[in-house]
C-alpha cells in the first residue's frame, strides 16, 4: 500500500461518523462487543500506528461513545487511557473527544478522580487538546430541563452544588499545573454562556458557576465579572420597565405588593407571589439576587479585609465605567453600584466624586458626561445612605460649575441651542432635581435654608441660557414649587414665557418630543424586581414633598396617584402629573386653556408617593 493511501485511510478516522454508519457499527457490536478486559487501549492504538488496522479502533470508539459500562469498566478504561496518553496524537482526536465527553459526574468519587487525572495528563502532554477539554468542562455548567427542580428562586440546593464541585476542583488543578490555561477558560466561558432568553435556572446555574470561579481565581475576578456584566446588561435592556409593569399589573391598578414579607421566612406569600410574571424579569431578578449575595459575602465575611473590600469596589467601578455607564436604557443592573455604595460612606463619596470628575473632563464625550450627571443627581436624590455633608458639598460643586459656565458665556455670542450646551443643561437639571427631591431635608432648618440660598438658584434660572426651557416639565414644576414655597427663586414667570414659545409650535402628533427638550433618564428609578428588591428597599428614598410645599398647595403629588401600586411607574406617573399641570395652567398658562399638554417622555423623576 502506498504512503498516500495509508495517510488517506488514517485520516478518515478523524471524521465524524454519519448516523447510518454509526447505526451499522452499533448493530454489529450488539453481537460482537469489545470488552476492555480483552485488550488494552494501548494495543488498539498500536494497531493503528504500526499496522494501520482500524477495525478494533472503530469498535473501541463506538464502545466509548455507547457508555454501556459500569464504574469498574469506566475506571479500567481511564487507567488504560492515562497510560497511553503519549500516543494520543492528533490522529486520535475522535477518541480523545469521546473520552472527554463521557458522563463522568454521575460516577462514584474514585471514578471521577481517574477522569480528572486523565484530563490533566492529556493536557500536559498535548496542548492542542486544551480548548476541547476546557469546552467539555464548561458545557457541564449549562443545565438541562431535568435540573430545574434543583433551583428554587434562582438559588441552588446542596445537591446541585455538590454536583458542580468536581468540575471546579478539576479546573483549579489544571490552573495550578498549566497557569496559562485560564485564558482558554475565559474564552470558553464567554462562548458557552446561555442565551439570555433561556430558562431562568439555566442562566442562573451558569452565573452561579462563573461567580464560584472567582473564589479560587481571584487574579481573574475582573475578567469573570466582565462576562457577568455583559450578560446581565443583555437581559436588562431586553426587559423594559413598561413591560414589567404591564406583566405585573395588566388591569388592576390598585394592587399593592407587600415588600416587608420575606419569601424565605415561611410566613410570607407563596413562591408564585414572588415570581416575576415576565420571564426575562424573573431571570434578571434571580441573577441580581445572586450578585447582591456575592457582594454581601465578599464585604461582610469574617475573613474579609479592608483591602479586599476596596479591591472589589474598584473592580466593580471599572466594570461600571466600561459597561453600565455607556449603555442606554438600563433599568436594574446599575443598582449593583447603588447597593455596593451602601456598605461604606467612603464608597458613595468616591463614586460621586469619580462621576463628577468625568462630567468636568472636556475630553470625555458629551453623552458620557450627560449620563454621569444623571447618575450623580439620581444617587443624591434616591440614596438614604448619602451623608448630608456629601449632599451639600456636591450640590455646591454643581452650582459653582454652573455659575462659572454662565460667566464664561455671558459676554460672548454663544449659540444657545440645546446641543451646544448639553452638559450645562444636564447639570442644571440635576441641581433642580436634587433640590426638589430632597426638599424636606434641605428646608428642615434655618441652616439648611441658608445653604440653599447660598447656591444662588435664582441666578441660574434667570440666566441667558434659560435652563428651565429644556428641563423635563415634571422636574421644572417640582423645582418651581420648592423655590416659591421657600422664596429661593421665582420660576413660574419664566415657565409661562417658555410655554408660550413652545405652544406656538405645531407638532405632527401629540406624542412627538420637542426638539428643545433635554433627553435624560433617572438611573435609580424605583426598583421593580421582587426578590432582589428586598435588598434595595431599605436604602432607597421615596419622594416626600416638604410641609411648606403641601401647605402652599404646590405639592406635585397628583390626586390620581393616591392608592396606586407600590411601584412608581416611569410612564404612568408622568401622565398623572400632566393631568395635574393642566389644571395648574400647564405650570404656565390659564386654567381654562384649551391647548393640550403634548409632551410625552419615556422616563420619570418619580415625584409622587
C-alpha positions as CSV (number, residue, x, y, z in Angstrom):
1,X,0.0,0.0,0.0
2,X,1.3,3.4,-0.9
3,X,2.1,6.1,1.7
4,X,-0.6,8.3,0.3
5,X,-3.2,5.6,0.6
6,X,-2.1,4.9,4.2
7,X,-2.5,8.6,5.1
8,X,-5.9,8.8,3.5
9,X,-7.2,5.8,5.4
10,X,-5.7,7.0,8.7
11,X,-7.1,10.5,8.3
12,X,-10.6,9.0,7.7
13,X,-10.8,8.1,11.4
14,X,-10.8,11.8,12.3
15,X,-14.1,12.4,10.5
16,X,-17.4,12.1,12.4
17,X,-19.5,9.1,11.6
18,X,-22.7,9.7,9.7
19,X,-25.8,8.4,11.6
20,X,-26.2,5.5,9.2
21,X,-22.7,4.3,9.7
22,X,-23.0,4.7,13.4
23,X,-26.1,2.6,13.4
24,X,-24.3,-0.1,11.5
25,X,-21.4,-0.1,13.9
26,X,-23.7,-0.2,16.9
27,X,-25.6,-3.0,15.3
28,X,-22.6,-5.1,14.7
29,X,-21.4,-4.5,18.2
30,X,-24.6,-5.8,19.7
31,X,-23.4,-9.3,18.7
32,X,-19.6,-8.7,19.0
33,X,-18.9,-6.0,21.6
34,X,-15.4,-5.0,22.6
35,X,-14.6,-5.5,26.2
36,X,-11.8,-3.7,27.9
37,X,-10.8,-6.9,29.7
38,X,-10.0,-8.4,26.3
39,X,-7.3,-6.0,25.3
40,X,-5.7,-2.7,26.3
41,X,-6.4,0.7,24.7
42,X,-2.6,0.9,24.0
43,X,-2.7,-2.3,21.9
44,X,-5.6,-0.8,19.8
45,X,-3.6,2.4,19.3
46,X,-0.5,0.4,18.3
47,X,-2.5,-1.5,15.7
48,X,-3.4,1.8,14.1
49,X,0.0,3.4,14.3
50,X,2.1,0.4,13.4
51,X,-0.1,-1.7,11.2
52,X,-2.8,0.8,10.1
53,X,-5.5,-1.6,11.3
54,X,-8.7,0.3,12.2
55,X,-11.3,-2.4,12.9
56,X,-10.6,-2.6,16.7
57,X,-10.1,1.1,16.9
58,X,-13.5,1.8,15.4
59,X,-15.2,-0.7,17.7
60,X,-13.4,0.9,20.7
61,X,-14.6,4.3,19.6
62,X,-18.2,3.1,19.4
63,X,-17.9,1.4,22.8
64,X,-16.7,4.6,24.5
65,X,-19.5,6.6,22.9
66,X,-22.1,4.0,23.9
67,X,-21.2,4.3,27.6
68,X,-22.8,0.9,28.4
69,X,-20.4,0.1,31.2
70,X,-20.3,0.1,35.0
71,X,-18.0,2.1,37.2
72,X,-15.4,-0.7,37.3
73,X,-15.1,-0.7,33.5
74,X,-15.2,3.1,33.5
75,X,-12.2,3.1,35.8
76,X,-10.4,0.5,33.8
77,X,-10.9,2.5,30.6
78,X,-9.3,5.7,32.1
79,X,-6.5,3.8,33.7
80,X,-5.6,2.4,30.3
81,X,-6.1,5.8,28.6
82,X,-3.8,7.6,31.1
83,X,-1.1,5.0,30.4
84,X,-1.1,5.7,26.7
85,X,-1.6,9.5,26.8
86,X,1.7,9.9,24.9
87,X,0.2,8.0,21.9
88,X,-2.9,10.2,21.6
89,X,-1.7,12.5,18.9
90,X,-3.9,14.5,16.5
91,X,-4.8,11.4,14.6
92,X,-6.8,10.1,17.5
93,X,-8.9,13.3,18.1
94,X,-12.2,11.4,17.8
95,X,-11.2,9.0,20.6
96,X,-10.0,11.9,22.8
97,X,-13.2,13.8,22.2
98,X,-15.3,10.6,23.1
99,X,-13.3,10.1,26.3
100,X,-13.7,13.7,27.3
101,X,-17.4,13.6,26.6
102,X,-18.3,10.7,28.8
103,X,-20.8,11.4,31.7
104,X,-18.3,11.3,34.5
105,X,-20.1,13.5,37.1
106,X,-22.6,10.7,37.7
107,X,-19.9,8.2,38.6
108,X,-18.5,7.4,42.1
109,X,-15.7,9.6,43.5
110,X,-12.9,7.2,42.7
111,X,-14.0,7.1,39.0
112,X,-14.2,10.9,38.9
113,X,-10.6,11.1,40.2
114,X,-9.4,8.8,37.4
115,X,-11.2,11.0,34.8
116,X,-9.5,14.1,36.3
117,X,-6.1,12.5,36.3
118,X,-6.5,11.6,32.6
119,X,-7.5,15.1,31.6
120,X,-4.5,16.6,33.4
121,X,-2.1,14.2,31.9
122,X,-3.6,14.7,28.5
123,X,-3.3,18.5,28.5
124,X,0.2,18.5,29.9
125,X,1.3,16.2,27.1
126,X,-0.8,17.6,24.3
127,X,-1.7,21.3,24.5
128,X,-3.6,21.1,21.2
129,X,-6.5,19.4,23.1
130,X,-6.8,22.3,25.6
131,X,-9.7,24.1,24.0
132,X,-11.6,20.9,23.5
133,X,-11.1,19.7,27.1
134,X,-12.0,23.1,28.6
135,X,-15.1,23.3,26.4
136,X,-16.3,19.9,27.6
137,X,-15.9,21.1,31.2
138,X,-17.6,24.4,30.7
139,X,-20.5,22.7,28.9
140,X,-21.3,20.9,32.2
141,X,-22.3,24.3,33.6
142,X,-25.3,24.5,31.2
143,X,-28.1,22.9,33.0
144,X,-30.8,20.6,31.4
145,X,-34.5,20.8,31.9
146,X,-34.5,18.0,34.4
147,X,-32.2,20.1,36.6
148,X,-34.9,22.7,37.2
149,X,-36.0,21.2,40.5
150,X,-32.6,21.9,42.0
151,X,-33.1,25.6,41.7
152,X,-35.6,27.5,43.9
153,X,-35.9,31.2,43.2
154,X,-32.6,31.1,41.4
155,X,-30.7,29.5,44.4
156,X,-29.1,26.1,44.1
157,X,-29.7,23.4,46.7
158,X,-26.9,21.5,48.3
159,X,-27.2,18.6,45.9
160,X,-26.7,20.8,42.8
161,X,-23.7,22.5,44.5
162,X,-22.2,19.1,45.2
163,X,-22.6,18.1,41.6
164,X,-20.6,21.1,40.4
165,X,-17.8,20.8,42.9
166,X,-15.7,18.1,41.0
167,X,-15.7,20.4,37.9
168,X,-14.3,23.3,39.8
169,X,-11.8,21.0,41.5
170,X,-10.5,19.9,38.1
171,X,-10.4,23.5,36.8
172,X,-8.4,24.5,39.8
173,X,-5.9,21.7,39.4
174,X,-5.5,22.4,35.7
175,X,-4.8,26.1,36.6
176,X,-2.2,25.1,39.1
177,X,-0.5,22.8,36.6
178,X,-0.9,24.9,33.5
179,X,-1.2,28.6,34.6
180,X,-1.9,29.9,31.1
181,X,-4.9,27.7,30.7
182,X,-7.2,30.3,32.3
183,X,-7.2,32.5,29.2
184,X,-8.7,29.5,27.4
185,X,-11.2,29.1,30.2
186,X,-12.4,32.7,29.9
187,X,-12.8,32.3,26.1
188,X,-14.9,29.2,26.6
189,X,-17.0,30.8,29.4
190,X,-18.0,33.6,27.1
191,X,-18.7,31.3,24.2
192,X,-21.0,28.9,26.1
193,X,-22.9,31.5,28.3
194,X,-26.5,30.6,27.7
195,X,-28.7,32.8,25.5
196,X,-30.4,35.4,27.8
197,X,-33.9,34.0,26.9
198,X,-33.1,30.5,28.1
199,X,-35.0,29.3,31.2
200,X,-34.1,31.0,34.4
201,X,-32.4,28.0,36.0
202,X,-30.1,27.6,33.0
203,X,-28.9,31.2,33.2
204,X,-28.7,31.3,37.0
205,X,-26.8,28.0,37.0
206,X,-24.2,29.3,34.6
207,X,-23.9,32.6,36.6
208,X,-23.6,30.6,39.8
209,X,-20.6,28.7,38.5
210,X,-19.0,31.8,37.0
211,X,-19.1,33.6,40.3
212,X,-17.8,30.4,42.0
213,X,-14.7,30.6,39.9
214,X,-13.8,33.9,41.4
215,X,-13.2,32.2,44.8
216,X,-10.1,30.3,43.5
217,X,-9.1,32.5,40.6
218,X,-9.1,35.9,42.3
219,X,-6.4,37.1,39.8
220,X,-9.1,36.8,37.1
221,X,-12.0,38.2,39.0
222,X,-12.4,41.2,36.8
223,X,-12.4,39.2,33.6
224,X,-15.0,36.8,35.1
225,X,-17.2,39.7,36.3
226,X,-16.8,41.3,32.9
227,X,-18.5,38.3,31.4
228,X,-21.3,38.5,34.1
229,X,-21.9,42.3,33.4
230,X,-22.1,41.7,29.7
231,X,-24.8,39.1,30.0
232,X,-26.8,40.9,32.7
233,X,-27.0,44.0,30.6
234,X,-28.3,42.0,27.7
235,X,-31.1,40.7,29.9
236,X,-31.8,44.2,31.5
237,X,-32.2,46.1,28.3
238,X,-34.5,43.5,26.9
239,X,-36.8,43.7,29.9
240,X,-38.0,47.3,29.8
241,X,-39.8,48.8,32.8
242,X,-43.1,49.3,31.0
243,X,-43.2,45.6,30.0
244,X,-42.5,44.5,33.6
245,X,-45.3,46.8,34.9
246,X,-47.7,45.6,32.2
247,X,-47.0,42.0,33.1
248,X,-47.3,42.5,36.9
249,X,-50.4,44.7,36.7
250,X,-52.2,44.1,33.4
251,X,-55.5,45.6,34.6
252,X,-55.8,46.1,38.3
253,X,-54.0,49.4,39.1
254,X,-54.7,49.3,42.8
255,X,-52.6,46.3,43.8
256,X,-50.0,47.0,46.5
257,X,-47.2,44.4,46.9
258,X,-46.1,43.9,50.5
259,X,-42.3,44.1,50.3
260,X,-42.0,43.7,54.1
261,X,-42.5,40.0,53.8
262,X,-39.6,37.7,53.3
263,X,-40.2,34.8,50.9
264,X,-37.8,32.6,52.8
265,X,-39.3,33.1,56.3
266,X,-42.1,30.7,55.8
267,X,-44.8,33.3,56.7
268,X,-44.7,35.3,53.5
269,X,-46.6,34.7,50.3
270,X,-46.1,31.6,48.2
271,X,-43.2,31.3,45.8
272,X,-45.5,32.2,42.9
273,X,-46.2,35.6,44.6
274,X,-42.5,36.3,44.5
275,X,-42.1,35.2,40.9
276,X,-41.9,37.9,38.3
277,X,-44.6,37.3,35.6
278,X,-42.3,38.4,32.8
279,X,-39.8,35.5,32.2
280,X,-36.9,37.8,31.5
281,X,-37.7,39.8,34.6
282,X,-37.7,36.6,36.6
283,X,-34.3,35.7,35.2
284,X,-32.9,39.1,35.9
285,X,-34.4,39.1,39.4
286,X,-32.7,35.8,40.3
287,X,-29.4,36.8,38.8
288,X,-29.4,40.2,40.6
289,X,-30.1,38.4,43.9
290,X,-27.1,36.1,43.3
291,X,-24.7,39.0,42.7
292,X,-26.1,41.0,45.6
293,X,-25.4,37.9,47.8
294,X,-21.9,37.7,46.2
295,X,-21.2,41.3,47.1
296,X,-22.5,41.0,50.6
297,X,-20.4,37.9,51.3
298,X,-17.3,39.5,50.0
299,X,-17.8,42.6,52.1
300,X,-19.1,41.2,55.3
301,X,-17.4,37.8,55.7
302,X,-15.3,37.2,58.8
303,X,-12.1,36.9,56.7
304,X,-12.7,40.0,54.5
305,X,-10.1,42.6,54.9
306,X,-10.5,46.3,54.1
307,X,-8.1,45.9,51.2
308,X,-10.1,43.1,49.7
309,X,-13.3,45.1,50.0
310,X,-11.7,48.1,48.4
311,X,-10.4,46.0,45.5
312,X,-13.9,44.7,44.9
313,X,-15.3,48.2,44.9
314,X,-12.7,49.4,42.4
315,X,-13.2,46.4,40.2
316,X,-17.0,46.9,40.0
317,X,-16.4,50.6,39.5
318,X,-14.2,49.8,36.5
319,X,-16.9,47.5,35.1
320,X,-19.5,50.2,35.7
321,X,-17.4,52.6,33.6
322,X,-16.9,50.1,30.8
323,X,-20.3,48.6,30.6
324,X,-23.1,50.2,32.5
325,X,-22.4,53.9,32.1
326,X,-22.2,53.8,28.2
327,X,-25.3,51.5,27.9
328,X,-28.5,53.2,27.1
329,X,-31.8,52.3,28.7
330,X,-30.6,50.1,31.6
331,X,-33.1,49.7,34.5
332,X,-31.7,47.5,37.2
333,X,-28.1,46.4,36.7
334,X,-26.9,49.9,37.8
335,X,-28.3,49.2,41.3
336,X,-25.3,46.9,41.9
337,X,-23.2,50.1,42.4
338,X,-26.1,51.6,44.4
339,X,-26.1,48.5,46.7
340,X,-22.3,48.4,46.9
341,X,-22.0,52.0,47.9
342,X,-24.4,51.5,50.8
343,X,-21.8,49.5,52.7
344,X,-19.4,52.4,53.3
345,X,-19.8,56.1,53.2
346,X,-16.4,56.3,51.6
347,X,-17.6,54.3,48.6
348,X,-20.6,56.6,47.8
349,X,-18.3,59.6,48.2
350,X,-15.7,58.1,45.9
351,X,-18.4,57.1,43.4
352,X,-19.9,60.5,43.2
353,X,-16.5,62.2,43.0
354,X,-15.5,59.8,40.3
355,X,-18.6,60.6,38.2
356,X,-18.3,64.3,38.7
357,X,-14.7,64.1,37.5
358,X,-15.9,62.7,34.2
359,X,-18.5,65.5,33.9
360,X,-15.8,68.1,34.3
361,X,-13.5,66.5,31.9
362,X,-13.9,68.0,28.4
363,X,-12.1,65.1,26.9
364,X,-15.0,62.8,27.8
365,X,-17.7,62.5,25.2
366,X,-20.9,64.6,25.8
367,X,-23.2,61.5,26.1
368,X,-20.9,60.0,28.7
369,X,-20.8,63.3,30.6
370,X,-24.5,63.6,30.4
371,X,-25.0,60.1,31.7
372,X,-22.6,60.7,34.6
373,X,-24.6,63.8,35.6
374,X,-27.7,61.6,35.6
375,X,-26.1,59.1,38.0
376,X,-24.8,61.9,40.3
377,X,-28.3,63.5,40.6
378,X,-30.1,60.2,40.9
379,X,-27.7,58.9,43.6
380,X,-28.0,62.1,45.7
381,X,-31.8,62.1,45.4
382,X,-32.5,58.4,46.0
383,X,-29.8,57.0,48.3
384,X,-30.7,57.1,52.0
385,X,-27.1,56.4,52.9
386,X,-25.7,59.6,51.3
387,X,-24.5,61.8,54.2
388,X,-25.9,65.3,54.5
389,X,-22.5,66.8,54.2
390,X,-21.8,65.0,50.9
391,X,-25.2,66.0,49.6
392,X,-24.5,69.7,50.3
393,X,-20.9,69.7,49.1
394,X,-21.9,68.0,45.8
395,X,-24.7,70.5,45.3
396,X,-22.3,73.3,45.9
397,X,-19.8,71.9,43.4
398,X,-22.6,71.6,40.8
399,X,-23.8,75.1,41.4
400,X,-20.3,76.6,41.3
401,X,-19.6,74.8,38.0
402,X,-22.9,76.2,36.6
403,X,-22.2,79.8,37.7
404,X,-18.7,79.6,36.2
405,X,-20.1,78.3,33.0
406,X,-22.7,81.2,32.9
407,X,-20.0,83.8,33.5
408,X,-17.9,82.4,30.7
409,X,-20.7,82.5,28.2
410,X,-22.4,85.7,29.4
411,X,-20.3,88.2,27.5
412,X,-19.9,86.0,24.4
413,X,-22.1,85.5,21.4
414,X,-22.7,81.8,22.1
415,X,-25.1,79.6,20.3
416,X,-28.0,79.0,22.8
417,X,-29.2,75.7,21.3
418,X,-29.6,72.7,23.5
419,X,-26.9,70.7,21.6
420,X,-24.3,73.4,22.1
421,X,-24.7,73.4,25.9
422,X,-25.9,69.8,26.6
423,X,-23.7,69.2,29.7
424,X,-24.6,72.6,31.2
425,X,-28.3,71.9,30.9
426,X,-27.8,68.4,32.3
427,X,-26.0,69.8,35.3
428,X,-28.8,72.4,35.9
429,X,-31.5,69.8,35.7
430,X,-29.5,67.6,38.2
431,X,-29.5,70.5,40.6
432,X,-33.2,71.2,40.1
433,X,-34.0,67.5,40.5
434,X,-32.0,67.0,43.7
435,X,-33.3,70.2,45.3
436,X,-36.9,69.2,44.5
437,X,-36.5,65.6,45.6
438,X,-34.6,66.3,48.9
439,X,-36.5,69.5,49.7
440,X,-37.8,68.1,53.0
441,X,-34.3,67.7,54.3
442,X,-32.8,70.8,52.6
443,X,-35.5,73.0,54.1
444,X,-35.8,71.4,57.5
445,X,-34.0,74.1,59.4
446,X,-32.6,77.6,59.1
447,X,-29.1,76.4,58.5
448,X,-30.2,74.2,55.5
449,X,-32.3,77.0,54.1
450,X,-29.3,79.3,54.4
451,X,-27.3,76.8,52.4
452,X,-29.9,76.7,49.6
453,X,-29.8,80.5,49.5
454,X,-26.0,80.4,49.1
455,X,-26.4,78.3,45.9
456,X,-27.9,81.4,44.2
457,X,-30.5,79.3,42.4
458,X,-32.3,82.5,41.2
459,X,-29.2,83.5,39.2
460,X,-29.2,80.0,37.5
461,X,-32.9,80.0,36.4
462,X,-32.8,83.7,35.2
463,X,-29.5,83.4,33.2
464,X,-29.4,84.0,29.5
465,X,-29.2,80.2,28.7
466,X,-32.6,79.7,30.4
467,X,-32.1,76.1,31.7
468,X,-35.8,75.8,32.6
469,X,-36.6,76.0,28.9
470,X,-35.2,72.5,28.3
471,X,-35.9,70.7,31.6
472,X,-38.4,67.9,31.9
473,X,-41.7,69.6,32.9
474,X,-42.0,67.3,36.0
475,X,-38.6,68.5,37.2
476,X,-39.1,72.1,36.3
477,X,-42.5,72.3,38.1
478,X,-41.3,70.4,41.2
479,X,-38.4,72.8,41.5
480,X,-40.6,75.8,40.9
481,X,-42.9,74.7,43.7
482,X,-40.0,74.3,46.2
483,X,-38.3,77.6,45.4
484,X,-41.6,79.6,45.5
485,X,-42.6,78.0,48.8
486,X,-39.3,79.0,50.4
487,X,-38.7,82.2,48.4
488,X,-35.5,80.9,46.9
489,X,-36.3,81.8,43.3
490,X,-39.4,82.7,41.3
491,X,-39.6,80.3,38.3
492,X,-43.3,80.5,37.3
493,X,-42.9,83.6,35.2
494,X,-40.1,82.0,33.3
495,X,-42.1,78.8,32.9
496,X,-45.0,80.8,31.5
497,X,-42.9,82.6,29.0
498,X,-41.2,79.3,27.9
499,X,-44.5,77.6,27.5
500,X,-45.9,80.4,25.3
501,X,-42.9,79.9,23.0
502,X,-43.3,76.2,22.9
503,X,-47.0,76.2,22.3
504,X,-46.6,78.4,19.3
505,X,-45.0,75.4,17.5
506,X,-47.3,72.8,15.9
507,X,-46.3,69.2,16.2
508,X,-47.3,66.4,13.9
509,X,-48.5,64.2,16.8
510,X,-49.3,64.7,20.5
511,X,-46.5,62.3,21.4
512,X,-43.7,64.0,19.5
513,X,-40.8,65.2,21.6
514,X,-40.0,68.9,21.2
515,X,-36.6,69.5,19.7
516,X,-35.5,71.7,22.6
517,X,-36.2,69.3,25.4
518,X,-33.4,67.7,27.4
519,X,-33.4,64.0,26.8
520,X,-32.3,62.3,30.0
521,X,-33.0,59.5,32.4
522,X,-33.1,58.8,36.1
523,X,-30.9,55.6,36.5
524,X,-32.1,54.9,40.1
525,X,-35.8,55.0,39.4
526,X,-37.8,52.7,41.7
527,X,-36.7,49.1,41.7
528,X,-39.3,46.7,40.2
529,X,-37.8,43.3,40.9
530,X,-39.4,41.4,43.8
531,X,-36.9,39.0,45.3
532,X,-33.8,41.2,44.9
533,X,-35.8,44.3,45.6
534,X,-35.9,43.5,49.4
535,X,-32.2,44.5,49.5
536,X,-32.8,47.8,47.8
537,X,-36.0,49.0,49.6
538,X,-34.3,49.7,53.0
539,X,-31.7,52.0,51.4
540,X,-34.0,53.6,48.7
541,X,-35.5,57.1,49.2
542,X,-39.1,57.6,48.0
543,X,-40.3,61.1,47.1
544,X,-41.6,63.2,50.0
545,X,-42.6,66.8,49.4
546,X,-41.9,69.3,52.1
547,X,-44.5,70.5,54.5
548,X,-44.3,74.1,53.2
549,X,-45.0,72.9,49.7
550,X,-48.0,70.9,50.8
551,X,-49.4,73.8,52.8
552,X,-49.0,76.2,49.8
553,X,-50.8,73.8,47.5
554,X,-47.7,73.3,45.4
555,X,-47.1,69.7,46.1
556,X,-46.8,67.9,42.8
557,X,-48.4,64.7,44.1
558,X,-51.3,64.1,41.8
559,X,-54.6,63.1,43.3
560,X,-54.8,60.4,40.6
561,X,-51.7,58.8,42.0
562,X,-53.2,58.1,45.5
563,X,-53.5,54.5,46.3
564,X,-51.6,53.4,43.3
565,X,-49.5,50.3,43.2
566,X,-46.2,50.1,45.2
567,X,-44.1,50.8,42.1
568,X,-43.6,54.3,40.9
569,X,-44.2,53.9,37.2
570,X,-41.9,55.5,34.7
571,X,-44.7,56.3,32.3
572,X,-47.9,56.5,34.2
573,X,-46.8,58.9,36.9
574,X,-45.9,61.3,34.1
575,X,-49.4,61.0,32.7
576,X,-50.9,61.7,36.2
577,X,-48.7,64.7,36.6
578,X,-49.6,66.0,33.2
579,X,-53.2,66.0,34.1
580,X,-52.4,67.9,37.3
581,X,-50.3,70.5,35.4
582,X,-53.2,71.0,33.0
583,X,-55.3,72.2,36.0
584,X,-52.3,74.3,37.2
585,X,-52.0,76.1,33.8
586,X,-49.5,73.6,32.5
587,X,-47.4,75.3,35.0
588,X,-47.6,78.2,32.7
589,X,-51.0,79.2,31.3
590,X,-54.5,79.8,32.3
591,X,-56.7,77.2,34.0
592,X,-59.1,77.2,31.1
593,X,-56.5,76.7,28.5
594,X,-57.7,74.6,25.6
595,X,-54.2,73.7,24.4
596,X,-53.3,70.2,25.4
597,X,-50.0,69.3,27.1
598,X,-48.4,67.5,24.2
599,X,-45.1,66.3,25.6
600,X,-44.5,62.6,26.2
601,X,-41.4,61.3,28.0
602,X,-40.1,57.8,28.5
603,X,-38.6,58.5,31.9
604,X,-39.9,59.6,35.3
605,X,-38.4,61.6,38.1
606,X,-40.7,59.6,40.4
607,X,-42.3,62.7,42.0
608,X,-45.2,61.0,43.8
609,X,-45.8,58.8,46.8
